[in-house]
Amino acid sequence: MRTHGISFSIGVAAGVFGGLIGLGGGIIMIPLLVGLLNLDQRRAHGTSLAVLVFTGISGAVTYGWHGQIDWTAAAALAVPAVCTAAAGARLAHRLPGWKLKRVFGAFLIFVSALLLFKPFLAGQIGLLSGYASVAALMVTGAVTGYLSGLMGVGGGTLMVPAMILLAGLTQHAAQGTSLLVMIPTGLAGAIEHYRLGNVAGGLLFGMAPGILLGAFLGGNIAQFIADDPLRWIFVLATIFMGWRYIKATAPPVLPAAAK
């Protein structure tokens, strides 16, 4: 019973955060699953990805109700993301992720800087249209799906800046579209993680309703925040996530006698 209460609370916290800034909430869930429920890193990633499907459902419904989903962008991102998510999950099962976390963290901070300076870069970056915009989003979707399966996150940290900087979407529309794309992407990655034994299925009974509630609340709170402050919240959260990844270190090597 205590475990269900903790898992429900983790779901609510991740859902509010994810619904507010268009992320799946994995950057909240994974540390809490490891710290509070003692999951190993692989199972935390797989379980997080399974729960992110519910974040996407609740958040996308909320943003969609307010007309803040771009269906063309969603299709361009989702199709390649679904194709690469399982490959990312398989790599997560085979390899230690600390080096990849460092690279990913540096990339996230770079993307955050681009998004932060969007008003000054709009004339140079936000000019893609038509097929060029769709092609750029498809490449983003392929990378997002792979990293989503690998890191156990929804991929909003990549999708939202790409939609704003390359396709010219507003912050709210980009976040709503990102949450929608998380549904098929998260499902594809979670199925592969489940097949590999990396999903703690018992925790979903508490986390799923918690994250549905949290994402609904976060998505509605976001409607009362203007684009610029919402962008700042997103940038700060992404920098924090990137810094956490950059600080990842290799586990200590135990002497042969201690193994």
ChimeraX commands (.cxc) that place a marker at each C-alpha (Angstrom):
marker #1 position 0.00,0.00,0.00 radius 0.5
marker #1 position 2.84,2.35,0.88 radius 0.5
marker #1 position 4.48,1.61,-2.47 radius 0.5
marker #1 position 1.28,2.50,-4.33 radius 0.5
marker #1 position 1.07,5.78,-2.42 radius 0.5
marker #1 position 4.65,6.68,-3.28 radius 0.5
marker #1 position 4.22,5.69,-6.92 radius 0.5
marker #1 position 1.01,7.74,-7.15 radius 0.5
marker #1 position 2.81,10.79,-5.71 radius 0.5
marker #1 position 5.68,10.34,-8.17 radius 0.5
marker #1 position 3.15,10.21,-10.99 radius 0.5
marker #1 position 1.39,13.40,-9.87 radius 0.5
marker #1 position 4.68,15.30,-9.54 radius 0.5
marker #1 position 5.92,14.15,-12.95 radius 0.5
marker #1 position 2.55,14.79,-14.57 radius 0.5
marker #1 position 2.26,18.37,-13.31 radius 0.5
marker #1 position 5.79,19.11,-14.46 radius 0.5
marker #1 position 5.31,17.41,-17.82 radius 0.5
marker #1 position 1.93,18.98,-18.55 radius 0.5
marker #1 position 3.22,22.42,-17.61 radius 0.5
marker #1 position 6.18,22.51,-19.98 radius 0.5
marker #1 position 5.39,19.83,-22.56 radius 0.5
marker #1 position 7.74,17.11,-21.31 radius 0.5
marker #1 position 6.97,13.54,-20.40 radius 0.5
marker #1 position 8.18,14.00,-16.85 radius 0.5
marker #1 position 10.91,11.37,-17.07 radius 0.5
marker #1 position 13.49,13.75,-15.61 radius 0.5
marker #1 position 11.35,13.79,-12.45 radius 0.5
marker #1 position 10.31,10.14,-12.44 radius 0.5
marker #1 position 13.64,8.43,-13.02 radius 0.5
marker #1 position 15.51,10.00,-10.07 radius 0.5
marker #1 position 12.50,9.41,-7.79 radius 0.5
marker #1 position 12.07,5.79,-8.89 radius 0.5
marker #1 position 15.73,5.13,-8.19 radius 0.5
marker #1 position 15.87,7.13,-4.94 radius 0.5
marker #1 position 12.51,6.31,-3.34 radius 0.5
marker #1 position 11.63,2.89,-4.75 radius 0.5
marker #1 position 15.15,1.52,-5.27 radius 0.5
marker #1 position 14.74,0.60,-8.93 radius 0.5
marker #1 position 17.93,0.02,-10.87 radius 0.5
marker #1 position 18.63,2.53,-13.65 radius 0.5
marker #1 position 17.46,0.32,-16.52 radius 0.5
marker #1 position 14.11,-0.53,-14.88 radius 0.5
marker #1 position 13.64,3.13,-13.95 radius 0.5
marker #1 position 14.10,4.10,-17.60 radius 0.5
marker #1 position 11.74,1.40,-18.88 radius 0.5
marker #1 position 9.07,2.10,-16.27 radius 0.5
marker #1 position 9.30,5.84,-16.88 radius 0.5
marker #1 position 8.79,5.34,-20.60 radius 0.5
marker #1 position 5.71,3.18,-20.01 radius 0.5
marker #1 position 4.15,5.82,-17.75 radius 0.5
marker #1 position 4.94,8.62,-20.21 radius 0.5
marker #1 position 2.25,7.23,-22.49 radius 0.5
marker #1 position -0.30,8.37,-19.90 radius 0.5
marker #1 position 1.35,11.79,-19.65 radius 0.5
marker #1 position 0.96,12.16,-23.38 radius 0.5
marker #1 position -2.72,11.13,-23.34 radius 0.5
marker #1 position -3.74,13.48,-20.56 radius 0.5
marker #1 position -1.58,16.40,-21.69 radius 0.5
marker #1 position -2.51,16.10,-25.37 radius 0.5
marker #1 position -6.23,16.05,-24.55 radius 0.5
marker #1 position -5.82,19.19,-22.46 radius 0.5
marker #1 position -3.80,21.11,-25.05 radius 0.5
marker #1 position -5.95,19.77,-27.89 radius 0.5
marker #1 position -9.07,21.07,-26.15 radius 0.5
marker #1 position -7.51,24.53,-26.42 radius 0.5
marker #1 position -6.59,24.02,-30.10 radius 0.5
marker #1 position -2.86,23.85,-29.39 radius 0.5
marker #1 position -1.79,20.84,-31.47 radius 0.5
marker #1 position -0.24,20.96,-34.95 radius 0.5
marker #1 position -1.24,17.68,-36.57 radius 0.5
marker #1 position 1.18,17.94,-39.50 radius 0.5
marker #1 position 4.13,18.45,-37.17 radius 0.5
marker #1 position 2.88,15.62,-34.96 radius 0.5
marker #1 position 2.80,13.17,-37.89 radius 0.5
marker #1 position 6.24,14.27,-39.13 radius 0.5
marker #1 position 7.73,13.65,-35.68 radius 0.5
marker #1 position 5.82,10.53,-34.66 radius 0.5
marker #1 position 6.37,8.26,-37.67 radius 0.5
marker #1 position 10.19,8.18,-37.53 radius 0.5
marker #1 position 10.19,8.30,-33.72 radius 0.5
marker #1 position 8.17,5.10,-33.50 radius 0.5
marker #1 position 10.62,3.42,-35.89 radius 0.5
marker #1 position 13.69,4.25,-33.78 radius 0.5
marker #1 position 12.36,3.99,-30.20 radius 0.5
marker #1 position 12.81,0.22,-29.94 radius 0.5
marker #1 position 16.43,0.46,-31.11 radius 0.5
marker #1 position 17.13,2.98,-28.35 radius 0.5
marker #1 position 15.55,0.68,-25.78 radius 0.5
marker #1 position 17.74,-2.22,-26.91 radius 0.5
marker #1 position 20.87,-0.10,-26.58 radius 0.5
marker #1 position 19.80,0.98,-23.09 radius 0.5
marker #1 position 19.58,-2.68,-22.15 radius 0.5
marker #1 position 23.07,-3.47,-23.44 radius 0.5
marker #1 position 25.25,-0.47,-22.65 radius 0.5
marker #1 position 26.07,1.71,-19.63 radius 0.5
marker #1 position 24.58,5.09,-20.29 radius 0.5
marker #1 position 26.85,7.50,-18.40 radius 0.5
marker #1 position 28.92,8.57,-21.41 radius 0.5
marker #1 position 25.84,9.03,-23.56 radius 0.5
marker #1 position 24.24,11.04,-20.75 radius 0.5
marker #1 position 27.13,13.49,-20.85 radius 0.5
marker #1 position 26.83,14.02,-24.60 radius 0.5
marker #1 position 23.06,14.33,-24.37 radius 0.5
marker #1 position 23.36,16.79,-21.49 radius 0.5
marker #1 position 25.69,19.06,-23.47 radius 0.5
marker #1 position 23.32,18.91,-26.42 radius 0.5
marker #1 position 20.34,19.86,-24.24 radius 0.5
marker #1 position 22.14,22.91,-22.91 radius 0.5
marker #1 position 23.04,23.93,-26.47 radius 0.5
marker #1 position 19.40,23.58,-27.55 radius 0.5
marker #1 position 18.30,25.59,-24.50 radius 0.5
marker #1 position 20.65,28.39,-25.49 radius 0.5
marker #1 position 19.14,28.45,-28.99 radius 0.5
marker #1 position 15.65,28.58,-27.57 radius 0.5
marker #1 position 16.63,31.29,-25.09 radius 0.5
marker #1 position 17.90,33.50,-27.90 radius 0.5
marker #1 position 15.00,32.70,-30.23 radius 0.5
marker #1 position 13.83,36.35,-30.47 radius 0.5
marker #1 position 17.26,37.29,-31.87 radius 0.5
marker #1 position 17.57,34.21,-34.10 radius 0.5
marker #1 position 14.06,34.16,-35.56 radius 0.5
marker #1 position 15.18,35.88,-38.77 radius 0.5
marker #1 position 17.91,33.31,-39.37 radius 0.5
marker #1 position 16.48,30.03,-38.03 radius 0.5
marker #1 position 12.71,30.14,-38.12 radius 0.5
marker #1 position 12.44,30.34,-41.91 radius 0.5
marker #1 position 11.90,26.70,-42.84 radius 0.5
marker #1 position 8.58,26.02,-44.48 radius 0.5
marker #1 position 6.82,23.38,-46.52 radius 0.5
marker #1 position 8.86,20.25,-47.26 radius 0.5
marker #1 position 12.01,21.62,-45.60 radius 0.5
marker #1 position 10.16,22.06,-42.32 radius 0.5
marker #1 position 8.65,18.57,-42.52 radius 0.5
marker #1 position 12.03,17.03,-43.36 radius 0.5
marker #1 position 13.69,18.77,-40.40 radius 0.5
marker #1 position 10.96,17.54,-38.07 radius 0.5
marker #1 position 11.27,13.99,-39.39 radius 0.5
marker #1 position 15.00,13.99,-38.61 radius 0.5
marker #1 position 14.19,15.38,-35.18 radius 0.5
marker #1 position 11.60,12.65,-34.71 radius 0.5
marker #1 position 14.07,9.89,-35.58 radius 0.5
marker #1 position 16.64,11.22,-33.10 radius 0.5
marker #1 position 13.95,11.79,-30.47 radius 0.5
marker #1 position 12.57,8.26,-30.72 radius 0.5
marker #1 position 16.02,6.74,-30.34 radius 0.5
marker #1 position 16.93,8.90,-27.35 radius 0.5
marker #1 position 13.49,8.38,-25.82 radius 0.5
marker #1 position 13.93,4.61,-25.86 radius 0.5
marker #1 position 17.47,4.95,-24.59 radius 0.5
marker #1 position 17.00,7.53,-21.82 radius 0.5
marker #1 position 13.42,6.77,-20.74 radius 0.5
marker #1 position 12.23,10.33,-21.41 radius 0.5
marker #1 position 9.45,11.63,-23.62 radius 0.5
marker #1 position 11.71,13.62,-25.92 radius 0.5
marker #1 position 10.01,16.98,-25.44 radius 0.5
marker #1 position 13.38,18.58,-24.77 radius 0.5
marker #1 position 14.22,17.96,-28.43 radius 0.5
marker #1 position 10.82,18.24,-30.07 radius 0.5
marker #1 position 9.66,21.50,-28.51 radius 0.5
marker #1 position 12.72,23.58,-29.52 radius 0.5
marker #1 position 12.70,22.03,-33.02 radius 0.5
marker #1 position 9.06,22.92,-33.58 radius 0.5
marker #1 position 9.60,26.48,-32.33 radius 0.5
marker #1 position 12.90,27.21,-34.07 radius 0.5
marker #1 position 12.40,25.29,-37.32 radius 0.5
marker #1 position 8.64,25.22,-37.88 radius 0.5
marker #1 position 7.64,28.49,-36.18 radius 0.5
marker #1 position 5.12,27.02,-33.73 radius 0.5
marker #1 position 4.21,28.91,-30.58 radius 0.5
marker #1 position 5.45,27.58,-27.24 radius 0.5
marker #1 position 1.97,26.30,-26.33 radius 0.5
marker #1 position 1.38,24.60,-29.70 radius 0.5
marker #1 position 4.83,23.00,-29.61 radius 0.5
marker #1 position 4.21,21.63,-26.12 radius 0.5
marker #1 position 0.79,20.24,-27.01 radius 0.5
marker #1 position 2.13,18.60,-30.16 radius 0.5
marker #1 position 5.08,17.17,-28.23 radius 0.5
marker #1 position 2.77,15.54,-25.70 radius 0.5
marker #1 position 0.71,13.96,-28.49 radius 0.5
marker #1 position 3.82,12.49,-30.14 radius 0.5
marker #1 position 4.87,10.96,-26.81 radius 0.5
marker #1 position 1.94,8.53,-26.96 radius 0.5
marker #1 position 3.06,6.35,-29.91 radius 0.5
marker #1 position 6.76,6.95,-29.25 radius 0.5
marker #1 position 6.55,6.02,-25.59 radius 0.5
marker #1 position 4.42,2.99,-26.40 radius 0.5
marker #1 position 6.93,1.68,-28.95 radius 0.5
marker #1 position 9.85,2.09,-26.56 radius 0.5
marker #1 position 7.95,0.75,-23.56 radius 0.5
marker #1 position 6.93,-2.43,-25.39 radius 0.5
marker #1 position 10.59,-3.18,-26.13 radius 0.5
marker #1 position 11.64,-2.38,-22.56 radius 0.5
marker #1 position 8.88,-4.66,-21.27 radius 0.5
marker #1 position 10.06,-7.45,-23.55 radius 0.5
marker #1 position 13.55,-7.03,-22.08 radius 0.5
marker #1 position 12.23,-7.12,-18.51 radius 0.5
marker #1 position 12.87,-3.44,-17.79 radius 0.5
marker #1 position 9.36,-2.35,-16.75 radius 0.5
marker #1 position 8.17,-2.60,-13.14 radius 0.5
marker #1 position 4.57,-3.34,-14.08 radius 0.5
marker #1 position 3.25,-3.30,-10.51 radius 0.5
marker #1 position 4.12,0.37,-10.12 radius 0.5
marker #1 position 1.94,1.40,-13.05 radius 0.5
marker #1 position -1.22,0.95,-10.97 radius 0.5
marker #1 position -0.19,3.90,-8.81 radius 0.5
marker #1 position 1.80,5.96,-11.30 radius 0.5
marker #1 position -0.65,5.90,-14.20 radius 0.5
marker #1 position -3.61,7.56,-12.41 radius 0.5
marker #1 position -1.19,9.94,-10.67 radius 0.5
marker #1 position 0.35,11.10,-13.91 radius 0.5
marker #1 position -3.03,11.41,-15.64 radius 0.5
marker #1 position -4.18,13.74,-12.88 radius 0.5
marker #1 position -0.88,15.63,-12.76 radius 0.5
marker #1 position -0.64,16.16,-16.53 radius 0.5
marker #1 position -4.24,17.44,-16.62 radius 0.5
marker #1 position -3.45,19.94,-13.87 radius 0.5
marker #1 position -0.14,21.00,-15.41 radius 0.5
marker #1 position -1.64,21.43,-18.88 radius 0.5
marker #1 position -4.40,23.66,-17.52 radius 0.5
marker #1 position -1.99,25.72,-15.42 radius 0.5
marker #1 position 0.08,26.31,-18.59 radius 0.5
marker #1 position -2.91,28.00,-20.23 radius 0.5
marker #1 position -2.60,30.90,-17.80 radius 0.5
marker #1 position 1.10,31.50,-18.51 radius 0.5
marker #1 position 2.18,33.61,-21.49 radius 0.5
marker #1 position 4.58,32.25,-24.14 radius 0.5
marker #1 position 7.72,34.01,-22.92 radius 0.5
marker #1 position 7.51,33.00,-19.24 radius 0.5
marker #1 position 6.60,29.47,-20.32 radius 0.5
marker #1 position 9.66,29.41,-22.57 radius 0.5
marker #1 position 11.83,30.50,-19.63 radius 0.5
marker #1 position 10.42,27.70,-17.47 radius 0.5
marker #1 position 11.16,25.22,-20.22 radius 0.5
marker #1 position 14.71,26.53,-20.75 radius 0.5
marker #1 position 15.57,26.40,-17.05 radius 0.5
marker #1 position 14.16,22.89,-16.70 radius 0.5
marker #1 position 16.12,21.71,-19.75 radius 0.5
marker #1 position 19.36,23.27,-18.53 radius 0.5
marker #1 position 18.85,21.55,-15.18 radius 0.5
marker #1 position 18.29,18.23,-16.93 radius 0.5
marker #1 position 21.34,18.76,-19.14 radius 0.5
marker #1 position 23.54,19.62,-16.16 radius 0.5
marker #1 position 22.44,16.45,-14.36 radius 0.5
marker #1 position 23.41,14.38,-17.38 radius 0.5
marker #1 position 26.78,16.11,-17.82 radius 0.5
marker #1 position 27.69,15.28,-14.23 radius 0.5
marker #1 position 27.08,11.56,-14.78 radius 0.5
marker #1 position 30.12,9.51,-13.83 radius 0.5
marker #1 position 31.23,5.94,-14.40 radius 0.5
marker #1 position 30.55,3.56,-11.51 radius 0.5
marker #1 position 33.60,2.72,-9.41 radius 0.5
marker #1 position 35.51,-0.38,-10.46 radius 0.5
marker #1 position 35.59,-2.90,-7.62 radius 0.5
marker #1 position 38.72,-4.95,-6.96 radius 0.5
marker #1 position 38.53,-8.48,-8.36 radius 0.5
marker #1 position 38.36,-9.93,-4.84 radius 0.5
marker #1 position 35.35,-7.79,-3.96 radius 0.5
marker #1 position 33.31,-8.87,-6.96 radius 0.5
marker link #1:1,2 radius 0.2
marker link #1:2,3 radius 0.2
marker link #1:3,4 radius 0.2
marker link #1:4,5 radius 0.2
marker link #1:5,6 radius 0.2
marker link #1:6,7 radius 0.2
marker link #1:7,8 radius 0.2
marker link #1:8,9 radius 0.2
marker link #1:9,10 radius 0.2
marker link #1:10,11 radius 0.2
marker link #1:11,12 radius 0.2
marker link #1:12,13 radius 0.2
marker link #1:13,14 radius 0.2
marker link #1:14,15 radius 0.2
marker link #1:15,16 radius 0.2
marker link #1:16,17 radius 0.2
marker link #1:17,18 radius 0.2
marker link #1:18,19 radius 0.2
marker link #1:19,20 radius 0.2
marker link #1:20,21 radius 0.2
marker link #1:21,22 radius 0.2
marker link #1:22,23 radius 0.2
marker link #1:23,24 radius 0.2
marker link #1:24,25 radius 0.2
marker link #1:25,26 radius 0.2
marker link #1:26,27 radius 0.2
marker link #1:27,28 radius 0.2
marker link #1:28,29 radius 0.2
marker link #1:29,30 radius 0.2
marker link #1:30,31 radius 0.2
marker link #1:31,32 radius 0.2
marker link #1:32,33 radius 0.2
marker link #1:33,34 radius 0.2
marker link #1:34,35 radius 0.2
marker link #1:35,36 radius 0.2
marker link #1:36,37 radius 0.2
marker link #1:37,38 radius 0.2
marker link #1:38,39 radius 0.2
marker link #1:39,40 radius 0.2
marker link #1:40,41 radius 0.2
marker link #1:41,42 radius 0.2
marker link #1:42,43 radius 0.2
marker link #1:43,44 radius 0.2
marker link #1:44,45 radius 0.2
marker link #1:45,46 radius 0.2
marker link #1:46,47 radius 0.2
marker link #1:47,48 radius 0.2
marker link #1:48,49 radius 0.2
marker link #1:49,50 radius 0.2
marker link #1:50,51 radius 0.2
marker link #1:51,52 radius 0.2
marker link #1:52,53 radius 0.2
marker link #1:53,54 radius 0.2
marker link #1:54,55 radius 0.2
marker link #1:55,56 radius 0.2
marker link #1:56,57 radius 0.2
marker link #1:57,58 radius 0.2
marker link #1:58,59 radius 0.2
marker link #1:59,60 radius 0.2
marker link #1:60,61 radius 0.2
marker link #1:61,62 radius 0.2
marker link #1:62,63 radius 0.2
marker link #1:63,64 radius 0.2
marker link #1:64,65 radius 0.2
marker link #1:65,66 radius 0.2
marker link #1:66,67 radius 0.2
marker link #1:67,68 radius 0.2
marker link #1:68,69 radius 0.2
marker link #1:69,70 radius 0.2
marker link #1:70,71 radius 0.2
marker link #1:71,72 radius 0.2
marker link #1:72,73 radius 0.2
marker link #1:73,74 radius 0.2
marker link #1:74,75 radius 0.2
marker link #1:75,76 radius 0.2
marker link #1:76,77 radius 0.2
marker link #1:77,78 radius 0.2
marker link #1:78,79 radius 0.2
marker link #1:79,80 radius 0.2
marker link #1:80,81 radius 0.2
marker link #1:81,82 radius 0.2
marker link #1:82,83 radius 0.2
marker link #1:83,84 radius 0.2
marker link #1:84,85 radius 0.2
marker link #1:85,86 radius 0.2
marker link #1:86,87 radius 0.2
marker link #1:87,88 radius 0.2
marker link #1:88,89 radius 0.2
marker link #1:89,90 radius 0.2
marker link #1:90,91 radius 0.2
marker link #1:91,92 radius 0.2
marker link #1:92,93 radius 0.2
marker link #1:93,94 radius 0.2
marker link #1:94,95 radius 0.2
marker link #1:95,96 radius 0.2
marker link #1:96,97 radius 0.2
marker link #1:97,98 radius 0.2
marker link #1:98,99 radius 0.2
marker link #1:99,100 radius 0.2
marker link #1:100,101 radius 0.2
marker link #1:101,102 radius 0.2
marker link #1:102,103 radius 0.2
marker link #1:103,104 radius 0.2
marker link #1:104,105 radius 0.2
marker link #1:105,106 radius 0.2
marker link #1:106,107 radius 0.2
marker link #1:107,108 radius 0.2
marker link #1:108,109 radius 0.2
marker link #1:109,110 radius 0.2
marker link #1:110,111 radius 0.2
marker link #1:111,112 radius 0.2
marker link #1:112,113 radius 0.2
marker link #1:113,114 radius 0.2
marker link #1:114,115 radius 0.2
marker link #1:115,116 radius 0.2
marker link #1:116,117 radius 0.2
marker link #1:117,118 radius 0.2
marker link #1:118,119 radius 0.2
marker link #1:119,120 radius 0.2
marker link #1:120,121 radius 0.2
marker link #1:121,122 radius 0.2
marker link #1:122,123 radius 0.2
marker link #1:123,124 radius 0.2
marker link #1:124,125 radius 0.2
marker link #1:125,126 radius 0.2
marker link #1:126,127 radius 0.2
marker link #1:127,128 radius 0.2
marker link #1:128,129 radius 0.2
marker link #1:129,130 radius 0.2
marker link #1:130,131 radius 0.2
marker link #1:131,132 radius 0.2
marker link #1:132,133 radius 0.2
marker link #1:133,134 radius 0.2
marker link #1:134,135 radius 0.2
marker link #1:135,136 radius 0.2
marker link #1:136,137 radius 0.2
marker link #1:137,138 radius 0.2
marker link #1:138,139 radius 0.2
marker link #1:139,140 radius 0.2
marker link #1:140,141 radius 0.2
marker link #1:141,142 radius 0.2
marker link #1:142,143 radius 0.2
marker link #1:143,144 radius 0.2
marker link #1:144,145 radius 0.2
marker link #1:145,146 radius 0.2
marker link #1:146,147 radius 0.2
marker link #1:147,148 radius 0.2
marker link #1:148,149 radius 0.2
marker link #1:149,150 radius 0.2
marker link #1:150,151 radius 0.2
marker link #1:151,152 radius 0.2
marker link #1:152,153 radius 0.2
marker link #1:153,154 radius 0.2
marker link #1:154,155 radius 0.2
marker link #1:155,156 radius 0.2
marker link #1:156,157 radius 0.2
marker link #1:157,158 radius 0.2
marker link #1:158,159 radius 0.2
marker link #1:159,160 radius 0.2
marker link #1:160,161 radius 0.2
marker link #1:161,162 radius 0.2
marker link #1:162,163 radius 0.2
marker link #1:163,164 radius 0.2
marker link #1:164,165 radius 0.2
marker link #1:165,166 radius 0.2
marker link #1:166,167 radius 0.2
marker link #1:167,168 radius 0.2
marker link #1:168,169 radius 0.2
marker link #1:169,170 radius 0.2
marker link #1:170,171 radius 0.2
marker link #1:171,172 radius 0.2
marker link #1:172,173 radius 0.2
marker link #1:173,174 radius 0.2
marker link #1:174,175 radius 0.2
marker link #1:175,176 radius 0.2
marker link #1:176,177 radius 0.2
marker link #1:177,178 radius 0.2
marker link #1:178,179 radius 0.2
marker link #1:179,180 radius 0.2
marker link #1:180,181 radius 0.2
marker link #1:181,182 radius 0.2
marker link #1:182,183 radius 0.2
marker link #1:183,184 radius 0.2
marker link #1:184,185 radius 0.2
marker link #1:185,186 radius 0.2
marker link #1:186,187 radius 0.2
marker link #1:187,188 radius 0.2
marker link #1:188,189 radius 0.2
marker link #1:189,190 radius 0.2
marker link #1:190,191 radius 0.2
marker link #1:191,192 radius 0.2
marker link #1:192,193 radius 0.2
marker link #1:193,194 radius 0.2
marker link #1:194,195 radius 0.2
marker link #1:195,196 radius 0.2
marker link #1:196,197 radius 0.2
marker link #1:197,198 radius 0.2
marker link #1:198,199 radius 0.2
marker link #1:199,200 radius 0.2
marker link #1:200,201 radius 0.2
marker link #1:201,202 radius 0.2
marker link #1:202,203 radius 0.2
marker link #1:203,204 radius 0.2
marker link #1:204,205 radius 0.2
marker link #1:205,206 radius 0.2
marker link #1:206,207 radius 0.2
marker link #1:207,208 radius 0.2
marker link #1:208,209 radius 0.2
marker link #1:209,210 radius 0.2
marker link #1:210,211 radius 0.2
marker link #1:211,212 radius 0.2
marker link #1:212,213 radius 0.2
marker link #1:213,214 radius 0.2
marker link #1:214,215 radius 0.2
marker link #1:215,216 radius 0.2
marker link #1:216,217 radius 0.2
marker link #1:217,218 radius 0.2
marker link #1:218,219 radius 0.2
marker link #1:219,220 radius 0.2
marker link #1:220,221 radius 0.2
marker link #1:221,222 radius 0.2
marker link #1:222,223 radius 0.2
marker link #1:223,224 radius 0.2
marker link #1:224,225 radius 0.2
marker link #1:225,226 radius 0.2
marker link #1:226,227 radius 0.2
marker link #1:227,228 radius 0.2
marker link #1:228,229 radius 0.2
marker link #1:229,230 radius 0.2
marker link #1:230,231 radius 0.2
marker link #1:231,232 radius 0.2
marker link #1:232,233 radius 0.2
marker link #1:233,234 radius 0.2
marker link #1:234,235 radius 0.2
marker link #1:235,236 radius 0.2
marker link #1:236,237 radius 0.2
marker link #1:237,238 radius 0.2
marker link #1:238,239 radius 0.2
marker link #1:239,240 radius 0.2
marker link #1:240,241 radius 0.2
marker link #1:241,242 radius 0.2
marker link #1:242,243 radius 0.2
marker link #1:243,244 radius 0.2
marker link #1:244,245 radius 0.2
marker link #1:245,246 radius 0.2
marker link #1:246,247 radius 0.2
marker link #1:247,248 radius 0.2
marker link #1:248,249 radius 0.2
marker link #1:249,250 radius 0.2
marker link #1:250,251 radius 0.2
marker link #1:251,252 radius 0.2
marker link #1:252,253 radius 0.2
marker link #1:253,254 radius 0.2
marker link #1:254,255 radius 0.2
marker link #1:255,256 radius 0.2
marker link #1:256,257 radius 0.2
marker link #1:257,258 radius 0.2
marker link #1:258,259 radius 0.2
view
